[in-house]
């Protein structure tokens, strides 16, 4: 069974984030090995529309994409275009961008 809700909401190891009003997992060893968190993360990955493709290393390839993955988060190319050139080049050098491949729907 997939864990759809935040598994940290009742955990005593997590803490309450005032800004987001959510329970957030702590940086404790028991939080990183928690089975509920692993199951919840797996559930969230199954709901994503895009999966990571090959890394993007140059500006031309980046400009051809409509959607990219930036450190694992899906971003539209317009969000990347609004960054300064120096910032985009720095992220390209670090290998932060990957091609976003649309996931096929399962019936």
N, C-alpha and C positions, 0 to 999 in steps of 0.2 A: 504494500500500500504506500502510495506517495504522500509525503508530508507537504501539504499545500500551505500551511500557515507557518509562521516563524517559530521554529522549535525552541528558541531562546526566550519566548515570552513568559514562561513560568520557571525558568532555570535560575537558581540562586547564584550561579557563577557569572551571569550576564549583568550588565548595568543599564540604567535608563538614560537614554539620550534626550536631553531637554529640547534640543532643536528640532529633531524629527519626531519626537514623542513615541519612539519605539524602543524595544529592548534590543541591545546590541551585544553580540558575543564578546567576551573578554579575551585578552591575549594570554590565556592560561593553557597549560598542556592538556587539561581535560576537555577544553573547548575544541581544540584542534583534532582530538580523537573521538569526538562525540558522534555516535551513530546517527542520531536524529539530524544533526547538521549535515552530515554526508548525504543522507537520504534527501534532505531538503535541497541541497545544492544540485544533486542529480535530477530532481524534479524540475528545478528552474532551468537547467540546461536542456531538458527535453522540450520545454515550452518556447525556446528561442527560435526566431525565424531564420537566422543565418548561422552558418558554421564557419570557423576560420579556414581560410585557404592558404595559399603560399604567401610568404612575406613580400611586402612592397619595398623596393630599395631605391627607386628613382622617382623624380617628380612627374615625368611623363606618364608612367604607369598609374601613379596616384590620381592624376587628373582625368584619366579615362574611366575610373570607377564611379559608380553612383553611390554605393554603400561600401564602407570599409570598417574593419574592426580595429579599434585603437585601444591597445592594452586590454583586449577582451570585451570592450564595450562597442556596440554597433553605433556608428555615426554616419550621417548623411554627408556627402562630399561638400555641401554648402557650409556645414559647420567647420569643416577643415579649411575651406577657402577663406573663412573669416579670420583665421589665425595669421599672424605675421609670417613672412617668408623665413625669417631666421628660426622661428619656433618649429615650423614644418620641417625644415632641413635638419634641425637637431633631432626631431622624432624619427625622421627617415634614417639618420645615422645610427640611432639606437635600435632600430628595428621594431618600432612601436606599431607600425601599420601592417595589417594583413588584408588580403582580399576577402570579401564577404560573399560566401556562396549560399544562395537561397536553398533552404531545406525543402525537400520534396514532401508533399502532404501524404500521410499514410491513411489509407481507407480500410 
